[in-house]
């Protein structure tokens, strides 16, 4: 993975075949209610393209 702050980009260095295989075997995790600081972060954090900051 390459994170280029100046170019505001994140690049994943994994072959499409590997990603396709991972997507096939992926299942939706159980919905656990998060509490405390981690719960606050999960509710309020912005996307990585916006800096992943918490407001």
The 8 nearest C-alpha neighbors of each residue, nearest first, counted from 0:
[[1, 11, 12, 10, 2, 9, 13, 3],
 [0, 2, 10, 9, 3, 11, 12, 8],
 [1, 3, 9, 8, 4, 10, 0, 7],
 [4, 2, 8, 6, 5, 7, 9, 1],
 [3, 5, 7, 6, 2, 8, 9, 1],
 [4, 6, 7, 3, 8, 2, 9, 1],
 [5, 7, 3, 4, 8, 2, 9, 48],
 [8, 6, 4, 5, 3, 48, 9, 2],
 [9, 7, 3, 6, 2, 10, 4, 48],
 [8, 10, 2, 1, 3, 11, 0, 7],
 [9, 11, 1, 0, 12, 2, 8, 3],
 [12, 10, 0, 13, 1, 9, 2, 14],
 [11, 13, 0, 10, 14, 1, 15, 9],
 [14, 12, 11, 15, 17, 18, 0, 16],
 [15, 13, 17, 16, 18, 12, 19, 11],
 [14, 16, 18, 17, 19, 13, 20, 12],
 [17, 15, 19, 14, 18, 20, 13, 21],
 [16, 18, 20, 14, 15, 19, 21, 13],
 [17, 19, 15, 21, 20, 16, 22, 14],
 [20, 18, 22, 16, 21, 17, 15, 23],
 [21, 19, 17, 23, 18, 22, 16, 24],
 [20, 22, 18, 24, 19, 23, 25, 17],
 [21, 23, 19, 25, 20, 24, 18, 26],
 [24, 22, 20, 21, 25, 19, 26, 18],
 [23, 25, 21, 22, 20, 26, 19, 18],
 [26, 24, 22, 23, 21, 27, 20, 28],
 [27, 25, 28, 24, 23, 22, 29, 21],
 [26, 28, 29, 25, 30, 24, 22, 23],
 [29, 27, 26, 30, 31, 25, 32, 24],
 [28, 30, 31, 27, 26, 32, 33, 25],
 [29, 31, 28, 32, 27, 33, 26, 38],
 [32, 30, 29, 33, 28, 34, 38, 41],
 [31, 33, 30, 34, 38, 29, 37, 41],
 [34, 32, 38, 31, 37, 35, 41, 39],
 [33, 35, 38, 37, 32, 36, 39, 41],
 [34, 36, 38, 37, 39, 33, 40, 41],
 [35, 37, 39, 38, 40, 34, 33, 41],
 [36, 38, 40, 39, 35, 41, 34, 33],
 [39, 37, 33, 34, 41, 35, 40, 36],
 [40, 38, 36, 42, 37, 41, 43, 35],
 [39, 41, 37, 43, 38, 44, 42, 36],
 [42, 40, 38, 39, 43, 44, 37, 33],
 [43, 41, 39, 40, 44, 38, 37, 53],
 [42, 44, 40, 53, 41, 54, 39, 45],
 [45, 43, 53, 40, 52, 51, 41, 42],
 [46, 44, 51, 52, 49, 53, 43, 47],
 [45, 47, 51, 48, 49, 50, 44, 52],
 [48, 46, 51, 50, 49, 45, 52, 9],
 [47, 49, 46, 50, 51, 7, 8, 45],
 [50, 48, 47, 46, 51, 45, 52, 7],
 [49, 51, 47, 52, 48, 46, 45, 53],
 [52, 50, 47, 45, 46, 44, 49, 53],
 [53, 51, 50, 44, 45, 54, 49, 46],
 [52, 54, 44, 43, 40, 45, 51, 39],
 [53, 43, 52, 44, 45, 40, 39, 42]]
